[in-house]
Amino acid sequence: MIVVDTNVLAYFWLKSPYFDQVARLYEADPEWIVPDLCKSEFRNIAAGYLRKGFYTLEELNWIIFNKENKLLGSYLEVDSTDVMSLVNQSTCSAYDCEFVALAKSMGKSLVTYDKKVLTEFSMVAVSVEQFLGKYL
């Protein structure tokens, strides 16, 4: 089980140059968990794809419905005091700290492409490359 951030999900669920790498991550560990916030963040990314014409509304609605259902039970609440404590000790956004807080509370790695999160929370955050190198 690993925590993944919204960009990892987007790279897996939407057209992306990182798809092959993230698909290997999923093969290595298909049990992904995310904070509830991830739904809204993914919808925001999907909105950008819609506005740029990469997908139709119908295609995105299908993707969102099917992928959210695939993660049922994997969307978890995060304690606000944990998030704010991490905000206080870093320059990361509260959004980013939700993923870190979830990983810490579950005793799992946070797999991310976010350089700031990787730098400031190296005790819990690993890149996709690091994860694949360590676990494959």
trRosetta pair geometry for C-beta under 8 A, 3 or more apart (Angstrom, degrees):
i j d omega theta_ij theta_ji phi_ij phi_ji
1 29 7.0 -167 -72 180 10 116
1 31 4.3 -60 -97 110 69 119
1 32 7.7 168 -154 -86 62 18
1 33 6.2 25 -176 -8 105 112
1 106 7.3 -99 120 156 125 132
1 108 5.6 -77 108 -111 89 141
2 29 5.2 80 -5 115 115 143
2 31 7.2 120 17 86 63 71
2 32 6.2 -27 72 -111 78 63
2 33 7.5 -177 92 28 32 78
2 108 5.6 178 -123 170 39 118
2 109 5.3 -28 -133 70 97 88
2 110 7.5 144 179 -109 85 20
2 111 5.2 29 159 -9 135 115
2 131 7.2 42 -122 -139 158 145
3 32 7.5 96 -131 -163 21 67
3 33 5.5 -48 -98 77 67 84
3 34 6.7 124 -155 -92 75 46
3 99 5.9 151 150 -170 125 81
3 102 5.2 143 -119 103 144 109
3 103 4.2 -116 28 -78 145 88
3 106 6.8 138 -49 49 113 136
3 108 5.4 127 -14 99 90 119
3 109 6.9 -157 35 99 81 42
3 110 4.6 -33 82 -104 112 68
3 111 7.0 165 83 16 53 69
4 8 4.0 -107 -178 80 112 143
4 9 6.1 131 114 -46 120 80
4 25 7.8 109 -100 139 130 138
4 32 4.9 -25 9 -150 118 118
4 33 7.9 135 17 58 72 38
4 34 6.3 -47 65 -77 71 99
4 110 7.6 148 -96 -162 22 58
4 111 5.1 -26 -104 65 74 98
4 112 7.4 155 -157 -73 52 61
5 8 5.4 105 57 6 63 101
5 9 7.5 -123 109 0 38 90
5 34 7.6 122 -122 -125 23 103
5 38 7.7 -166 -165 -109 42 106
5 96 7.7 -5 -124 -129 136 68
5 99 4.9 -5 -96 -116 89 163
5 110 6.8 53 -45 180 93 100
5 111 7.5 -142 3 88 78 53
5 112 4.5 46 2 -108 128 99
5 113 7.6 -123 59 25 123 70
5 114 6.3 5 44 -11 170 120
5 117 7.5 130 -58 48 151 171
6 9 5.5 -54 -153 38 40 113
6 10 6.1 39 151 -21 71 106
6 34 7.4 98 -73 -152 64 136
6 38 5.1 -178 -84 -140 91 78
6 41 4.0 -84 -96 115 164 129
6 42 5.5 -148 -151 -64 104 72
6 45 6.7 172 152 -20 114 136
7 10 5.4 -52 -142 38 35 112
7 11 6.1 36 157 -20 67 105
7 45 7.8 161 -99 -93 55 151
7 112 7.0 76 53 -152 112 74
7 113 5.4 -94 109 38 138 113
7 114 6.9 143 21 -49 141 88
8 11 5.9 -54 -146 36 28 110
8 12 6.5 22 154 -14 61 110
8 22 5.9 162 -164 -127 74 121
8 25 7.2 -78 -163 94 118 160
8 111 6.0 77 -90 107 160 95
8 112 6.6 -103 -36 -109 115 44
8 113 6.9 158 -67 -12 77 95
8 128 6.9 156 -115 -73 109 115
9 12 5.8 -67 -152 41 30 108
9 13 5.7 4 163 -2 71 118
9 32 7.7 149 -84 148 93 152
9 34 7.0 -2 -48 -73 137 154
9 38 6.7 92 2 -176 155 119
9 42 5.9 -55 104 -96 133 121
9 67 7.5 118 -175 166 107 135
10 13 6.1 -64 -128 49 27 96
10 14 5.2 -21 -174 26 69 118
10 16 6.9 120 127 -69 73 140
10 42 6.3 -174 -71 -128 90 79
10 45 4.7 -67 -107 140 141 161
10 46 7.9 -146 -120 -55 102 68
11 14 7.2 -51 -96 56 15 80
11 16 4.1 -165 -144 142 64 168
11 18 4.0 -28 -163 80 134 117
11 19 6.2 -156 164 -76 75 49
11 21 7.8 -27 146 68 135 95
11 22 4.7 145 108 -30 108 153
11 113 7.6 90 -27 -20 149 141
12 16 7.5 -32 -34 36 22 141
12 19 6.7 121 -115 -132 37 66
12 22 4.3 -125 -73 131 88 133
12 23 6.7 143 -129 -68 88 60
12 25 7.9 -98 -80 63 124 113
12 26 6.4 108 -133 -46 138 131
13 42 7.6 25 56 -154 149 124
13 63 5.9 118 169 -179 107 114
13 67 5.0 19 -123 -102 137 158
14 45 7.2 -151 4 134 155 115
14 46 7.2 -165 -76 -98 138 72
14 49 5.9 -118 -155 -81 142 159
14 54 7.6 60 -175 124 111 136
14 55 7.5 -89 -137 -36 102 137
14 63 7.1 68 -81 179 77 158
15 19 7.5 -52 -153 -52 34 131
15 49 7.7 139 37 -137 96 127
15 54 6.1 -137 39 180 130 124
16 19 4.8 136 69 -49 88 82
16 22 7.4 23 90 14 138 135
18 21 5.1 -61 -169 48 72 114
18 22 5.4 65 134 -21 93 107
18 113 7.4 -60 -119 -74 164 147
18 128 7.5 117 -172 35 119 166
19 22 6.0 -67 -145 43 27 104
19 23 6.0 32 157 -25 67 108
20 23 5.6 -52 -145 33 29 115
20 24 6.7 32 153 -19 61 101
21 24 5.8 -53 -158 31 33 112
21 25 6.8 37 144 -21 63 102
21 128 5.5 85 148 132 113 141
21 129 7.6 -33 -162 -71 130 69
21 132 7.4 -100 -164 -34 83 154
22 25 5.1 -44 -152 30 42 119
22 26 6.5 45 149 -20 67 99
22 128 6.5 -69 -88 -130 64 149
23 26 5.6 -49 -150 34 35 113
23 27 6.5 38 149 -19 64 102
24 27 5.5 -50 -148 36 35 113
24 28 6.3 36 152 -21 65 105
24 132 5.8 38 121 -116 121 131
24 136 7.4 -12 168 -76 111 152
25 28 5.7 -58 -151 36 30 112
25 29 6.9 -41 171 45 65 84
25 111 6.5 151 -158 157 138 158
25 128 5.4 -73 -69 -146 135 100
25 131 6.3 51 -124 95 100 132
25 132 6.3 -86 -83 -67 73 100
26 29 7.4 -94 -143 71 23 48
26 30 5.3 50 -179 -103 71 72
26 32 7.5 -44 -113 -37 80 124
27 30 7.1 19 -104 -59 17 95
28 131 7.2 147 98 139 151 101
28 132 6.3 -159 -35 -111 160 69
28 135 5.4 101 -180 108 129 120
28 136 5.7 -78 -104 -71 126 97
29 32 7.5 113 120 -65 89 71
29 131 7.8 -85 18 170 128 125
29 135 7.0 -7 -34 137 113 160
31 74 7.8 -168 -172 -110 62 119
32 71 6.9 -55 85 -117 101 106
32 74 6.0 51 94 -170 65 144
33 74 4.8 -142 -111 -165 58 81
33 75 7.9 180 -160 -75 69 18
33 76 5.8 16 -179 -3 113 122
33 102 6.8 -151 120 160 107 127
33 106 6.8 129 74 -72 150 173
33 108 7.3 93 44 60 119 163
34 37 7.9 -120 155 61 94 69
34 38 3.8 3 151 -21 132 161
34 71 6.9 -7 26 -173 114 143
34 74 6.3 49 21 136 78 95
34 75 6.0 -26 76 -107 85 60
34 76 7.3 157 82 24 34 80
34 99 7.4 -30 -144 -111 70 90
34 102 7.3 78 -162 110 24 170
35 38 5.8 135 68 -22 60 93
35 75 7.3 33 152 -161 20 67
35 76 6.2 -66 -110 73 46 71
35 77 7.3 54 -150 -139 79 18
35 78 4.7 -25 -121 -24 123 123
35 98 4.3 -90 30 154 171 113
35 99 6.2 -119 0 -79 114 53
35 101 7.7 51 -75 68 135 98
35 102 5.0 -146 -60 -48 93 140
36 39 6.3 -33 179 9 57 109
36 75 5.1 77 -97 171 59 105
36 76 6.9 -122 -38 79 76 23
36 77 5.9 10 -16 -90 122 56
36 78 7.5 -142 18 2 87 86
37 40 6.0 -60 -166 41 52 106
37 41 6.0 46 144 -18 81 111
37 78 7.6 -35 -6 18 112 125
37 95 6.3 -174 161 -140 147 77
37 98 5.1 54 19 111 146 168
38 41 5.5 -58 -142 43 35 112
38 42 6.0 36 159 -22 70 106
38 75 6.7 -141 49 -119 112 93
39 42 6.0 -58 -149 35 25 108
39 43 6.5 25 153 -18 62 106
39 68 6.6 53 -118 -116 102 118
39 75 6.6 17 -39 -122 109 142
40 43 5.6 -53 -148 35 33 113
40 44 6.5 36 152 -22 64 104
41 44 5.6 -53 -153 32 33 114
41 45 6.7 33 150 -16 65 102
41 95 6.9 121 -83 -165 129 126
42 45 5.6 -51 -150 36 37 111
42 46 6.2 39 150 -20 67 106
42 64 7.2 149 123 -119 116 92
42 67 8.0 -137 170 103 154 133
43 46 5.4 -53 -146 39 33 115
43 47 6.4 44 151 -29 64 99
43 64 6.8 52 -94 -122 79 137
44 47 5.5 -43 -151 25 32 117
44 48 7.1 36 150 -17 59 98
45 48 5.8 -52 -161 30 37 113
45 49 6.8 35 145 -15 66 103
46 49 5.5 -53 -151 37 39 113
46 50 6.3 43 149 -22 68 104
46 55 7.5 -51 -161 58 81 142
46 60 5.0 125 -177 -157 117 123
46 63 7.3 179 -120 84 127 125
46 64 6.3 -4 -87 -68 171 114
47 50 5.5 -52 -148 35 33 115
47 51 6.2 29 156 -16 66 107
48 51 5.9 -55 -143 39 29 107
48 52 6.2 20 159 -11 64 111
49 52 6.0 -63 -144 44 27 105
49 54 4.3 -75 -166 59 83 122
49 55 5.1 31 137 16 112 108
49 60 6.8 154 88 -93 116 123
50 53 7.8 39 173 -67 30 25
50 54 7.5 -75 -63 49 22 78
50 55 5.9 -54 -88 72 60 90
50 56 7.8 42 -130 -178 82 14
50 57 6.3 57 -138 -85 124 63
50 60 5.6 -45 -73 -26 107 158
55 59 4.3 -131 -169 87 99 125
55 60 4.8 113 119 -53 135 91
55 63 7.4 -46 -154 -1 157 139
56 59 4.6 99 52 4 78 102
56 60 7.1 -151 89 -2 41 86
57 60 6.0 -61 -149 41 30 107
57 61 6.1 31 155 -20 67 108
58 61 5.8 -53 -144 36 29 111
58 62 6.4 31 155 -20 63 106
59 62 5.8 -58 -153 35 30 111
59 63 6.4 29 152 -18 66 106
60 63 5.5 -51 -144 37 35 112
60 64 6.0 33 158 -18 68 106
61 64 5.9 -54 -143 39 29 109
61 65 6.1 29 158 -18 64 109
62 65 6.0 -57 -145 38 26 109
62 66 6.1 14 162 -9 64 114
63 66 6.3 -67 -145 44 23 102
63 67 5.8 8 167 -8 65 118
64 67 6.3 -63 -134 44 21 101
64 68 5.9 20 167 -17 63 113
65 68 6.3 -61 -144 38 19 106
65 69 6.4 17 158 -16 59 111
66 69 5.8 -59 -150 37 28 111
66 70 6.4 33 152 -25 63 105
67 70 5.3 -47 -148 29 37 117
67 71 6.7 20 156 -6 65 106
68 71 6.0 -67 -152 46 33 100
68 72 7.3 67 145 -60 62 73
69 72 5.6 -9 -160 -32 43 111
71 74 4.1 -90 -172 54 80 124
71 75 6.2 83 132 -39 109 86
72 75 7.7 -39 -130 9 30 99
76 102 6.1 127 79 -136 119 119
76 106 7.9 94 77 -60 169 128
78 82 6.5 -112 171 71 88 120
78 83 5.9 85 129 -54 119 112
78 98 4.9 154 47 -154 163 81
78 101 4.9 96 -168 96 121 123
78 102 5.1 -78 -94 -65 113 87
78 105 7.3 174 -134 11 76 146
79 82 4.2 79 79 5 102 110
79 83 7.0 -175 94 -10 54 84
79 101 6.7 -138 53 168 76 132
79 105 7.0 135 12 -84 109 148
80 83 5.5 -54 -148 36 37 113
80 84 6.1 29 158 -15 70 107
81 84 5.9 -55 -141 41 32 107
81 85 6.2 40 155 -25 64 105
82 85 5.8 -54 -150 32 29 114
82 86 6.7 25 154 -14 62 106
82 101 4.1 118 125 -147 114 121
82 104 7.2 -170 -174 75 125 124
82 105 6.4 -4 -147 -59 169 117
83 86 5.9 -63 -158 38 31 108
83 87 6.4 34 147 -22 67 105
83 94 5.7 59 161 -159 117 84
83 97 4.8 114 -157 116 72 111
83 98 5.5 2 -111 -83 122 61
83 101 4.9 -70 -76 -31 64 155
84 87 5.2 -45 -144 33 39 117
84 88 6.3 46 153 -25 65 102
84 94 7.3 -2 -86 -119 59 106
84 97 7.8 117 -62 122 20 152
85 88 5.6 -52 -152 32 30 116
85 89 6.7 9 156 -3 63 109
86 89 6.1 -67 -146 46 32 98
86 90 6.0 -9 166 13 69 121
86 92 7.1 -35 143 65 100 119
86 97 3.9 160 95 -149 124 115
86 100 5.4 155 -157 91 158 130
86 101 5.8 -130 -9 -63 143 92
86 121 7.6 13 -156 -88 118 127
87 90 6.6 -87 -138 54 22 87
87 92 7.0 -114 -111 78 56 75
87 93 7.7 -20 -114 168 99 21
87 94 5.3 -8 -82 -88 132 74
87 97 5.1 -85 -58 -28 75 166
90 97 7.0 166 54 -86 131 109
90 120 4.6 89 -139 170 118 141
90 121 7.1 -20 -94 -52 150 93
91 116 7.1 -95 86 -169 95 123
91 120 6.8 -151 38 -88 75 151
92 96 4.1 -103 176 84 114 134
92 97 5.5 140 103 -54 115 84
92 100 7.3 87 95 -12 160 142
92 116 5.8 154 -94 131 87 115
92 117 6.0 76 -114 -88 139 72
92 120 5.7 -161 -35 71 112 152
92 121 7.4 -16 -24 -22 154 115
93 96 4.8 101 55 7 79 97
93 97 6.9 -142 98 -3 44 89
94 97 5.4 -56 -143 40 35 115
94 98 6.8 53 152 -35 63 91
95 98 6.0 -44 -164 12 32 114
95 99 7.9 24 147 -9 58 97
96 99 6.1 -56 -168 32 43 108
96 100 6.6 37 142 -14 72 108
96 114 6.5 -165 -127 149 120 166
96 116 7.2 -34 -146 93 169 111
96 117 5.2 -146 -171 -80 123 114
97 100 5.2 -53 -144 42 44 115
97 101 5.8 49 155 -25 73 103
98 101 5.8 -53 -145 36 27 112
98 102 6.4 29 155 -19 62 105
99 102 5.8 -53 -149 34 30 111
99 103 6.5 30 153 -17 64 106
99 110 5.4 104 146 -142 99 131
99 112 7.1 100 132 -73 150 130
99 117 7.3 -2 79 -143 124 150
100 103 5.8 -57 -150 37 31 111
100 104 6.2 27 155 -16 66 108
100 110 5.9 -61 -98 -32 51 163
100 117 6.7 -154 -63 -151 111 106
100 121 4.9 -103 -123 -131 129 168
100 124 6.1 112 -149 82 78 137
100 125 6.7 -46 -103 -54 92 108
101 104 5.8 -56 -145 39 30 109
101 105 6.1 26 159 -17 66 110
102 105 5.9 -58 -142 39 27 107
102 106 6.1 9 163 -4 64 115
102 110 7.6 108 74 -90 88 107
103 106 6.2 -71 -145 47 24 99
103 108 5.2 -108 -147 79 69 77
103 109 6.3 -26 -154 158 123 13
103 110 3.8 -84 -57 -51 155 95
103 124 4.8 129 116 168 128 124
103 125 7.3 124 66 -73 170 63
104 107 7.5 27 -176 -72 29 37
104 124 5.6 -63 -70 -96 78 158
109 124 6.5 174 -132 -179 47 59
109 125 7.4 115 -171 -121 75 20
109 126 5.2 -18 -171 16 126 115
109 131 6.6 155 121 -102 151 111
110 117 7.1 -90 115 157 134 128
110 121 7.1 12 48 114 137 131
110 124 5.4 50 9 134 102 94
110 125 4.5 -36 75 -101 107 70
110 126 7.2 146 74 22 53 63
111 125 7.8 152 -90 -156 18 62
111 126 5.9 -29 -104 75 64 83
111 127 7.4 50 -157 169 69 14
111 128 5.9 76 179 -86 108 61
111 131 5.1 -11 -112 -39 118 154
112 117 5.2 -17 98 85 159 137
112 118 6.4 -153 82 -58 106 88
112 125 5.5 -33 31 -157 119 109
112 126 7.7 126 30 70 71 36
112 127 7.0 -68 77 -107 54 47
112 128 7.9 -139 71 -38 13 76
113 127 6.7 64 -108 -139 46 85
113 128 6.6 -10 -73 -8 82 107
114 117 3.9 50 97 19 118 114
114 118 6.3 168 90 -16 61 86
114 125 7.7 -68 68 -167 95 144
115 118 5.5 -56 -144 38 31 114
115 119 6.2 28 158 -18 66 107
116 119 5.8 -58 -148 38 29 108
116 120 6.0 6 164 -1 67 115
117 120 6.3 -64 -131 49 25 95
117 121 5.5 -30 -175 36 66 113
117 125 5.0 -179 140 -124 91 166
118 121 7.4 -67 -109 60 10 72
118 122 6.4 47 170 -90 53 74
118 125 5.0 -133 -102 120 47 122
118 126 7.4 72 -125 -128 94 15
118 127 5.9 19 -110 -58 140 87
119 122 6.6 -16 -155 -50 19 101
121 124 5.3 -40 160 49 103 95
121 125 4.5 81 94 -4 97 116
122 125 6.3 -67 -100 58 28 87
126 130 4.2 -124 -174 89 100 127
126 131 5.0 123 113 -57 125 85
126 134 7.5 -53 -169 12 155 140
127 130 4.5 99 51 5 79 100
127 131 7.0 -144 92 -4 43 85
128 131 5.8 -56 -149 37 31 111
128 132 6.2 26 156 -15 66 109
129 132 6.0 -59 -145 40 27 106
129 133 6.1 26 157 -19 64 112
130 133 5.7 -60 -145 39 27 111
130 134 6.1 19 160 -15 65 113
131 134 6.0 -64 -146 40 26 105
131 135 5.9 -16 171 15 66 117
132 135 6.7 -72 -127 53 22 85
132 136 5.1 -5 -175 1 66 128
133 136 7.0 -42 -95 42 12 94
